[in-house]
Amino acid sequence: MARTKKKSPPGRPRSRSALDDHNHEESEEQGLAADEAGRLKIKKSYEELLGIRVEKLKGRVLNREKINKSIDGVYFVCFACKKVSHNLDEGLVEDAQNQFNYCGACGKEKGIKAAAG
């Protein structure tokens, strides 16, 4: 015998309510926190994988990612503090040749302004 779909009781609306919309907004906010946690996990993985090669790769971009249609994410090694950073967390100060990238704190300390763009 074939299975049939259960029908919802009559009188129950099938559309989303205002409460559902409110819960959806809260889940997006939690998603942002989850994104930060995910970036932290990836940065730790990069640090473990790179090990002593961080000195060789300082200032270089490790990976670029598309967050959404309008936002790009960049993992890089800061030229000054040699930490793996992400542009959305620590900020990014790039130079024209893309060789000496600084996190926001080190760029500010060195007096380098972020390029507009």
Rosetta constraint file for C-alpha pairs under 8 A:
AtomPair CA 8 CA 12 HARMONIC 7.17 0.50
AtomPair CA 16 CA 20 HARMONIC 6.01 0.50
AtomPair CA 16 CA 21 HARMONIC 7.38 0.50
AtomPair CA 17 CA 21 HARMONIC 6.70 0.50
AtomPair CA 18 CA 22 HARMONIC 6.32 0.50
AtomPair CA 19 CA 23 HARMONIC 6.25 0.50
AtomPair CA 20 CA 24 HARMONIC 6.16 0.50
AtomPair CA 21 CA 25 HARMONIC 6.41 0.50
AtomPair CA 22 CA 26 HARMONIC 6.51 0.50
AtomPair CA 23 CA 27 HARMONIC 6.27 0.50
AtomPair CA 24 CA 28 HARMONIC 6.41 0.50
AtomPair CA 25 CA 29 HARMONIC 6.51 0.50
AtomPair CA 26 CA 30 HARMONIC 6.30 0.50
AtomPair CA 27 CA 31 HARMONIC 5.99 0.50
AtomPair CA 28 CA 32 HARMONIC 6.43 0.50
AtomPair CA 29 CA 33 HARMONIC 6.73 0.50
AtomPair CA 30 CA 34 HARMONIC 6.20 0.50
AtomPair CA 31 CA 35 HARMONIC 6.06 0.50
AtomPair CA 32 CA 36 HARMONIC 6.40 0.50
AtomPair CA 33 CA 37 HARMONIC 6.29 0.50
AtomPair CA 34 CA 38 HARMONIC 6.04 0.50
AtomPair CA 35 CA 39 HARMONIC 6.18 0.50
AtomPair CA 36 CA 40 HARMONIC 6.20 0.50
AtomPair CA 36 CA 89 HARMONIC 7.73 0.50
AtomPair CA 37 CA 41 HARMONIC 6.26 0.50
AtomPair CA 38 CA 42 HARMONIC 6.26 0.50
AtomPair CA 39 CA 43 HARMONIC 6.07 0.50
AtomPair CA 39 CA 86 HARMONIC 7.54 0.50
AtomPair CA 40 CA 44 HARMONIC 6.26 0.50
AtomPair CA 41 CA 45 HARMONIC 6.29 0.50
AtomPair CA 42 CA 46 HARMONIC 6.22 0.50
AtomPair CA 43 CA 47 HARMONIC 6.27 0.50
AtomPair CA 43 CA 75 HARMONIC 7.77 0.50
AtomPair CA 43 CA 84 HARMONIC 5.92 0.50
AtomPair CA 43 CA 85 HARMONIC 6.82 0.50
AtomPair CA 43 CA 86 HARMONIC 7.88 0.50
AtomPair CA 44 CA 48 HARMONIC 6.27 0.50
AtomPair CA 45 CA 49 HARMONIC 6.06 0.50
AtomPair CA 46 CA 50 HARMONIC 5.85 0.50
AtomPair CA 46 CA 84 HARMONIC 7.08 0.50
AtomPair CA 47 CA 51 HARMONIC 5.94 0.50
AtomPair CA 47 CA 54 HARMONIC 7.89 0.50
AtomPair CA 47 CA 83 HARMONIC 7.93 0.50
AtomPair CA 47 CA 84 HARMONIC 6.56 0.50
AtomPair CA 50 CA 54 HARMONIC 5.92 0.50
AtomPair CA 53 CA 57 HARMONIC 6.30 0.50
AtomPair CA 54 CA 58 HARMONIC 5.77 0.50
AtomPair CA 54 CA 77 HARMONIC 7.27 0.50
AtomPair CA 54 CA 82 HARMONIC 6.57 0.50
AtomPair CA 55 CA 82 HARMONIC 6.98 0.50
AtomPair CA 57 CA 77 HARMONIC 6.73 0.50
AtomPair CA 58 CA 77 HARMONIC 5.05 0.50
AtomPair CA 58 CA 78 HARMONIC 5.82 0.50
AtomPair CA 58 CA 79 HARMONIC 4.68 0.50
AtomPair CA 58 CA 80 HARMONIC 7.74 0.50
AtomPair CA 58 CA 82 HARMONIC 5.69 0.50
AtomPair CA 58 CA 100 HARMONIC 7.71 0.50
AtomPair CA 59 CA 76 HARMONIC 6.91 0.50
AtomPair CA 59 CA 77 HARMONIC 5.20 0.50
AtomPair CA 59 CA 78 HARMONIC 5.00 0.50
AtomPair CA 59 CA 79 HARMONIC 3.97 0.50
AtomPair CA 59 CA 80 HARMONIC 7.78 0.50
AtomPair CA 59 CA 82 HARMONIC 7.67 0.50
AtomPair CA 59 CA 98 HARMONIC 7.88 0.50
AtomPair CA 59 CA 99 HARMONIC 5.60 0.50
AtomPair CA 59 CA 100 HARMONIC 4.43 0.50
AtomPair CA 59 CA 101 HARMONIC 4.47 0.50
AtomPair CA 59 CA 102 HARMONIC 6.58 0.50
AtomPair CA 60 CA 76 HARMONIC 5.77 0.50
AtomPair CA 60 CA 77 HARMONIC 5.74 0.50
AtomPair CA 60 CA 78 HARMONIC 7.56 0.50
AtomPair CA 60 CA 79 HARMONIC 7.68 0.50
AtomPair CA 60 CA 98 HARMONIC 7.04 0.50
AtomPair CA 60 CA 99 HARMONIC 5.73 0.50
AtomPair CA 60 CA 100 HARMONIC 6.80 0.50
AtomPair CA 60 CA 101 HARMONIC 6.42 0.50
AtomPair CA 61 CA 74 HARMONIC 7.01 0.50
AtomPair CA 61 CA 75 HARMONIC 6.11 0.50
AtomPair CA 61 CA 76 HARMONIC 4.20 0.50
AtomPair CA 61 CA 77 HARMONIC 6.57 0.50
AtomPair CA 61 CA 98 HARMONIC 7.84 0.50
AtomPair CA 61 CA 101 HARMONIC 7.73 0.50
AtomPair CA 62 CA 74 HARMONIC 7.53 0.50
AtomPair CA 62 CA 75 HARMONIC 5.38 0.50
AtomPair CA 62 CA 76 HARMONIC 4.98 0.50
AtomPair CA 62 CA 77 HARMONIC 7.22 0.50
AtomPair CA 63 CA 74 HARMONIC 5.83 0.50
AtomPair CA 63 CA 75 HARMONIC 5.15 0.50
AtomPair CA 63 CA 76 HARMONIC 6.98 0.50
AtomPair CA 64 CA 72 HARMONIC 7.03 0.50
AtomPair CA 64 CA 73 HARMONIC 5.67 0.50
AtomPair CA 64 CA 74 HARMONIC 4.49 0.50
AtomPair CA 64 CA 75 HARMONIC 6.34 0.50
AtomPair CA 65 CA 72 HARMONIC 5.81 0.50
AtomPair CA 65 CA 73 HARMONIC 4.93 0.50
AtomPair CA 65 CA 74 HARMONIC 6.27 0.50
AtomPair CA 66 CA 71 HARMONIC 6.37 0.50
AtomPair CA 66 CA 72 HARMONIC 4.68 0.50
AtomPair CA 66 CA 73 HARMONIC 5.98 0.50
AtomPair CA 67 CA 71 HARMONIC 5.38 0.50
AtomPair CA 67 CA 72 HARMONIC 5.54 0.50
AtomPair CA 67 CA 73 HARMONIC 6.15 0.50
AtomPair CA 68 CA 72 HARMONIC 7.19 0.50
AtomPair CA 73 CA 86 HARMONIC 6.93 0.50
AtomPair CA 73 CA 87 HARMONIC 6.20 0.50
AtomPair CA 73 CA 88 HARMONIC 6.71 0.50
AtomPair CA 74 CA 86 HARMONIC 5.55 0.50
AtomPair CA 74 CA 87 HARMONIC 5.55 0.50
AtomPair CA 74 CA 88 HARMONIC 7.96 0.50
AtomPair CA 75 CA 84 HARMONIC 6.90 0.50
AtomPair CA 75 CA 85 HARMONIC 5.67 0.50
AtomPair CA 75 CA 86 HARMONIC 4.58 0.50
AtomPair CA 75 CA 87 HARMONIC 6.81 0.50
AtomPair CA 76 CA 84 HARMONIC 5.68 0.50
AtomPair CA 76 CA 85 HARMONIC 5.43 0.50
AtomPair CA 76 CA 86 HARMONIC 6.38 0.50
AtomPair CA 76 CA 101 HARMONIC 7.50 0.50
AtomPair CA 77 CA 82 HARMONIC 5.61 0.50
AtomPair CA 77 CA 83 HARMONIC 5.48 0.50
AtomPair CA 77 CA 84 HARMONIC 4.50 0.50
AtomPair CA 77 CA 85 HARMONIC 6.01 0.50
AtomPair CA 77 CA 101 HARMONIC 7.37 0.50
AtomPair CA 77 CA 102 HARMONIC 7.74 0.50
AtomPair CA 78 CA 82 HARMONIC 4.78 0.50
AtomPair CA 78 CA 83 HARMONIC 5.54 0.50
AtomPair CA 78 CA 84 HARMONIC 6.53 0.50
AtomPair CA 78 CA 85 HARMONIC 6.77 0.50
AtomPair CA 78 CA 100 HARMONIC 7.82 0.50
AtomPair CA 78 CA 101 HARMONIC 5.77 0.50
AtomPair CA 78 CA 102 HARMONIC 4.62 0.50
AtomPair CA 78 CA 103 HARMONIC 5.53 0.50
AtomPair CA 78 CA 106 HARMONIC 7.97 0.50
AtomPair CA 79 CA 100 HARMONIC 5.76 0.50
AtomPair CA 79 CA 101 HARMONIC 5.80 0.50
AtomPair CA 79 CA 102 HARMONIC 5.51 0.50
AtomPair CA 80 CA 102 HARMONIC 6.64 0.50
AtomPair CA 80 CA 106 HARMONIC 6.45 0.50
AtomPair CA 81 CA 106 HARMONIC 7.23 0.50
AtomPair CA 85 CA 89 HARMONIC 7.31 0.50
AtomPair CA 85 CA 90 HARMONIC 6.22 0.50
AtomPair CA 85 CA 91 HARMONIC 7.99 0.50
AtomPair CA 85 CA 103 HARMONIC 6.80 0.50
AtomPair CA 86 CA 90 HARMONIC 5.92 0.50
AtomPair CA 86 CA 91 HARMONIC 6.74 0.50
AtomPair CA 86 CA 92 HARMONIC 7.51 0.50
AtomPair CA 87 CA 91 HARMONIC 4.16 0.50
AtomPair CA 87 CA 92 HARMONIC 4.88 0.50
AtomPair CA 87 CA 103 HARMONIC 7.49 0.50
AtomPair CA 90 CA 103 HARMONIC 5.70 0.50
AtomPair CA 90 CA 104 HARMONIC 5.68 0.50
AtomPair CA 90 CA 105 HARMONIC 7.37 0.50
AtomPair CA 91 CA 103 HARMONIC 5.37 0.50
AtomPair CA 91 CA 104 HARMONIC 4.52 0.50
AtomPair CA 91 CA 105 HARMONIC 7.86 0.50
AtomPair CA 92 CA 101 HARMONIC 6.85 0.50
AtomPair CA 92 CA 102 HARMONIC 5.92 0.50
AtomPair CA 92 CA 103 HARMONIC 4.86 0.50
AtomPair CA 92 CA 104 HARMONIC 5.47 0.50
AtomPair CA 92 CA 114 HARMONIC 7.34 0.50
AtomPair CA 93 CA 101 HARMONIC 5.66 0.50
AtomPair CA 93 CA 102 HARMONIC 5.07 0.50
AtomPair CA 93 CA 103 HARMONIC 6.12 0.50
AtomPair CA 93 CA 104 HARMONIC 6.25 0.50
AtomPair CA 93 CA 107 HARMONIC 6.14 0.50
AtomPair CA 93 CA 112 HARMONIC 7.53 0.50
AtomPair CA 93 CA 113 HARMONIC 7.08 0.50
AtomPair CA 93 CA 114 HARMONIC 4.84 0.50
AtomPair CA 93 CA 115 HARMONIC 6.94 0.50
AtomPair CA 94 CA 98 HARMONIC 6.07 0.50
AtomPair CA 94 CA 100 HARMONIC 6.70 0.50
AtomPair CA 94 CA 101 HARMONIC 4.71 0.50
AtomPair CA 94 CA 102 HARMONIC 6.65 0.50
AtomPair CA 94 CA 114 HARMONIC 6.86 0.50
AtomPair CA 94 CA 115 HARMONIC 6.96 0.50
AtomPair CA 95 CA 99 HARMONIC 6.83 0.50
AtomPair CA 95 CA 100 HARMONIC 6.02 0.50
AtomPair CA 95 CA 101 HARMONIC 6.35 0.50
AtomPair CA 95 CA 115 HARMONIC 7.85 0.50
AtomPair CA 102 CA 106 HARMONIC 5.89 0.50
AtomPair CA 102 CA 107 HARMONIC 5.36 0.50
AtomPair CA 103 CA 107 HARMONIC 6.03 0.50
AtomPair CA 104 CA 108 HARMONIC 6.07 0.50
AtomPair CA 105 CA 109 HARMONIC 6.15 0.50
AtomPair CA 106 CA 110 HARMONIC 6.11 0.50
AtomPair CA 107 CA 111 HARMONIC 6.07 0.50
AtomPair CA 107 CA 112 HARMONIC 5.08 0.50
AtomPair CA 107 CA 113 HARMONIC 6.96 0.50
AtomPair CA 107 CA 114 HARMONIC 7.81 0.50
AtomPair CA 108 CA 112 HARMONIC 5.89 0.50
AtomPair CA 108 CA 113 HARMONIC 7.03 0.50
